[in-house]
Every structure is written in C-alpha cells, then in structure tokens.
Amino acid sequence: MSQQYQVPSTPRIISPTPTPTENKNDSYFAPITRSAAKRHMSPDAISEDSEPSDSDSSLEKRARARSRSPKTHAKRQKAASQPKQKPPDPTPQPNGHLSPFSAASWREISRSPSPLGLIPIHRHWRSFVHRHEIPRKALHVSIGFFTLYLYSRGTQPEAIHPWLLRALIPIASADYLRHAFPAFNRFYIKCLGALMRESEVDGYNGVIWYLLGAWTVLRFFPNDVGVMSIMLLSWCDTAASTFGRLYGRYTARLRKGKSLAGSASALAVGVLTAGMFYGWAIPHFGYHTDFLFKGQLSLPDVIREPLGLSKEDSTVGGWVALGIVSLWSGIVASTSEVVDIFGWDDNVTIPVLSGLGLWGFYRVFC
C-alpha cells in the first residue's frame, strides 16, 4: 500500500532573494511566473558577454532593449511633463513693409515694383499702384498715342527732339537734387511715387531713360523708323510687362524677369502696331519725305543676280510687303525687350535696338 501510493517529495521553493550559495552562481534568474514557465519550459541563460548571441528569445530582446535605453522612469516623467516645442513657422511675419508674392517656383514670383515698401503710396494702393502699376503703364501707353497724334498733325521729328532735350535737362537735374537732399527726395517720392518703382528710389528715374531713348531715335533715325521705335517702346513694353506678370509663371523663362508669355505678347503687339501704322496711318495721313519703307520690298542685287531674278520678280508690295514688315517689327520689338545690354534701362535699349533693327532691314530690302 505504501509502495503504491508514495508521498511525493517536497518541492523546492525558490526565494526571491538568492542565498549566498546561489548568489555565487552566475546562472541565477529571478522568479518566473507560471505563464512564462509554460511558454519557456527551459529558458537559455542570458549571456552578459559583449559578443552577440545567436539566440532569438524574447528575454534576450527585452534585455537588449533595456540595456540600450539609459532613460529612467523619472526622466520619462520629466520629459512627458515638459511641453513640446513647436517647429519654427517658415511663414515670414509682417514687419510693416510690402513683400514679394510668396510662391514655390520662379514662375510664381511677381516682379514687385516696391517689395520693401519704400514708396508710401504703394502701401495704400497695393493692387492699383503696387501690383498692376496702372498709373505708370497709363503714362507709358499714352506717349505712343501722343506720338501718333503729332504725326497725324504733320509735325516733323526735327521739331520734337529739341523739346525732348529741353525736358530732359530739368528732370535729370531734379533727380540729381533728390539724391543730394533727403528731404527733397521724400517730397519727390510723395508727389511722383505712383509713377516710380522701388529701384528708382536710390537710382535714376525711368522718365530720364524714356526721354533719352525717344530723343535718340527721333534725332538719328528716319521719320518712320523713329515714330515706329517710340510706339514699339510704348505699347510692346507695356504688353510684355502686363502679360508676363499674369501668365509668365506658366511659360518658360528666357532670362531673369523675362518670360515667354511676355515676349510673345510683345511680338503680337509689335505686329499689330506696324500693321496699323503702315497699313492705316501712313495711307490716311500721307507719307513724309524721308520714309524708308514706301510699300515695296525687293531682294538686294547680291542675292537677286545669282538667282537669276529680274527686278520685278524679286519685288513684292501691297499686303505681302505689309505682312513681312509687320512680322519683322514684332520680332525686333520682342527681341529688344528680352535683350539685356550691360544692365541698361529698357526704356533706352528697346527704342534704340528697335530703330537699328528696322533701319537695317529697310536699308537692305527697300
């Protein structure tokens, strides 16, 4: 009976605190719960060596994670109690000045005439004066119509360019004085700020360059070339600026501040300007004596003779000649609007380059 039902031996109970003999044993482990004992019947010993072990047990992963995390519970509580710092806001804060149009690419950047707010009227009329430059463009366009009006009255360029020179002297003198006297400069900007850009606050007024360009083409070029150059400056430059700001962000960039949309609009307006002047104004008001283009175009002898063409076969007139001249005028206006010569103001380069292009074309084919 006693052999059949033997009393089991008393199980060994592991104390949470190791005994001195167990403390000497390197393979001592803390008590394991019943659920852990069921999952790991015989867990491997955790090696404290620096060499990595091939074991993939969860106990080893937990030991590694804890050994590599020096944060204590107190540090975690301290970090959690501190408020999280927000990342710096990339949006610039207002500082009382105007700023350029914020955009992600160069095509969306507006060529702001006064991005720093140095001209007071630009702050009060941001859309009318600052963004669209309505007063400045109105003056720009009106000069072309005034030139056409003088031509319709039979006024000769010889009677106009002396007056331009007389107007240039006092305007340039006033511009010099405002740079020498800050008080006068503030008064000048207060009166004429609607017609200025910020670059002209510390630089020279654009009116000076406009008068200089107009005087040059009327003084040194034939009548039709001088009148056409001023009208191309007046209307093509305004069209390029307007449409370039509206649609330049959607087209290719030709150079800094110049887009394909602006150049295309200058070309289109140049074609219309030449067609209107040579197709309507000149037949309606009459030709002047020293006009280069008189309704016909012909190939030069150096090209006509090798081709074996007669003078009549190499000459075109009527709408064909008018179309060729109009197209060339648009190309000249668009090119002169894009070209940058030593950073000179375009109020000088556009009429002078347009005059040279038209004069050279007429000298060859007229």
Residue pairs with C-beta under 8 A, 6 or more apart in sequence:
14 31
16 30
16 31
18 28
22 28
27 45
29 43
29 45
32 40
32 43
40 57
40 59
43 57
43 59
44 55
44 57
46 59
46 60
46 63
47 53
53 60
71 79
91 102
92 99
96 117
97 115
97 116
97 117
98 112
98 114
98 115
98 116
98 117
98 122
98 123
98 126
98 130
99 112
99 115
100 109
100 110
100 112
100 115
101 108
101 109
101 110
101 112
103 109
103 110
103 249
105 249
106 253
107 248
107 249
107 250
107 251
107 253
107 259
108 249
109 249
110 131
110 245
111 244
111 245
111 257
112 130
112 131
112 198
113 122
113 130
113 133
113 136
113 196
113 197
113 198
113 199
114 122
114 130
114 197
114 198
115 198
116 198
117 123
118 189
118 198
118 201
119 189
119 193
119 196
119 198
119 201
120 189
120 190
120 193
121 129
121 190
121 193
121 194
122 129
122 130
122 193
122 198
123 130
125 194
128 134
129 135
129 194
132 242
133 197
133 241
135 194
135 195
136 194
136 195
136 196
136 197
137 238
137 241
137 242
139 195
140 234
140 237
140 238
141 234
141 235
141 238
142 234
143 210
143 214
143 230
143 234
144 230
144 231
144 233
144 234
144 235
145 234
147 227
147 230
147 231
147 234
148 227
148 231
148 277
148 281
150 160
151 227
151 281
151 285
152 281
152 285
154 285
156 223
156 288
157 218
157 219
157 223
157 226
157 227
160 218
161 214
161 215
161 218
161 219
164 211
164 214
164 215
164 218
165 215
167 211
168 208
168 211
168 212
168 215
171 205
171 207
171 208
171 211
172 204
172 208
174 188
175 204
175 205
175 208
177 184
178 184
178 185
178 188
178 189
179 185
179 202
185 201
189 196
189 201
192 205
195 207
196 205
196 206
197 206
200 206
204 345
206 345
206 347
209 344
209 345
209 347
209 348
210 233
210 347
212 347
212 348
213 233
213 347
213 348
213 349
213 350
213 351
213 352
214 230
214 233
214 351
216 348
216 351
216 352
216 355
217 225
217 226
217 229
217 230
217 351
217 352
217 354
217 355
218 226
218 230
220 355
221 229
221 355
221 359
222 290
222 291
222 292
222 359
223 288
223 289
223 290
223 291
224 277
224 278
224 282
224 288
224 291
224 292
224 293
225 292
225 355
225 358
225 359
225 362
226 355
227 277
228 273
228 274
228 277
228 329
228 354
228 355
228 358
229 350
229 351
229 352
229 354
229 355
229 358
230 351
231 273
231 277
232 270
232 273
232 329
232 332
232 333
232 336
232 350
232 351
232 354
233 347
233 350
233 351
233 354
235 269
235 273
236 266
236 269
236 270
236 273
236 333
236 334
236 337
236 350
237 266
237 337
237 346
237 347
237 350
239 262
239 265
239 266
239 268
239 269
240 258
240 262
240 263
240 265
240 266
240 334
240 337
241 262
242 265
243 261
243 262
243 264
243 265
244 258
244 259
244 261
244 262
244 265
246 261
247 259
247 261
248 259
248 260
248 261
248 262
249 259
250 261
251 259
251 260
251 261
251 264
252 259
252 260
253 259
253 260
254 260
254 263
254 338
255 338
255 340
258 337
258 338
262 337
263 334
263 337
263 338
264 334
266 330
266 333
266 334
266 337
267 330
267 331
267 333
267 334
268 330
269 330
269 333
270 326
270 329
270 330
270 331
270 332
270 333
270 334
271 326
271 327
271 329
271 330
272 326
273 329
273 333
274 325
274 326
274 328
274 329
274 330
275 322
275 323
275 326
278 293
278 295
278 322
278 325
278 326
279 322
279 326
282 291
287 294
292 359
292 362
292 363
292 366
293 325
293 362
293 366
294 366
295 317
295 318
295 321
295 322
296 315
296 316
296 317
296 321
296 366
297 315
297 316
297 317
297 321
297 324
297 325
297 365
297 366
298 304
298 311
298 314
298 315
298 316
298 365
298 366
299 307
299 309
299 314
299 315
299 365
300 364
300 365
303 314
304 310
304 311
304 314
307 314
316 324
325 361
328 357
328 358
328 361
329 354
329 358
331 357
332 353
332 354
332 357
332 358
332 361
333 350
333 354
335 353
335 357
336 349
336 350
336 353
336 354
336 357
337 346
337 350
339 349
339 353
340 349
341 349
341 353
